[in-house]
Amino acid sequence: MVYDAGNFLQVVPYLAVPDPRRLRQASDFASIGLGIGAALGYACGVPQATTVLVVGDGGLLMTLGELETVVREDIPLVIVVMNDAAYGAEVHYLKMRDMPVSTSAFADVDFAPIAQALGFSVATIRSLQDLGKVADLVRNPDGPLLLDCKINGAIPAPWLFDGH
């Protein structure tokens, strides 16, 4: 499992891996958008295992063209997009400073049809029930899989308030 940087990192404690060496952070200097490159590298390095990338919608938008690479190279990758229609951490930092957040918000991109057009299996997740419906597909993906998880961006990650 590889994860990018962003407000969505509050989900990481709820994710389980069989061995600590199977969890990789790809957010040097808290930069977003590095996750997909790292995930591609890990997936190619261990092709017999499925690599899972957890990435925010802003980070994925920065590297959207790599979805085509995943399909063309038949890389076993599950992408979980935490989609709050914003650069979530930046929204909360701006709010804390009473600054306008409009430059950190963007359209609610529907990643599922984009990824599907490129050859991914896809699902849009809006509830835990939706996630339950695709559990078997996530456990045994047949090729690249993208889950577009629509999340509540109004909830800030606790680490945003620890003096940063």
HUWO-V191618 format. One line per field, one symbol per residue. ss: DSSP state (H for helix, E for strand, - for the rest). A space follows every 10 residues. Layout:
BEGIN
ss=???
END
This chain:
BEGIN
ss=-EE---HHHH HHHH-----H HH-EE--HHH ----HHHHHH HHHHH----- EEEEEEHHHH HH---HHHHH HH----EEEE EEE--E-HHH HHHHHH---- -HHHE----- HHHHHHHH-- EEEEE--HHH HHH-HHHHH- ----EEEEEE -------HHH H---
END
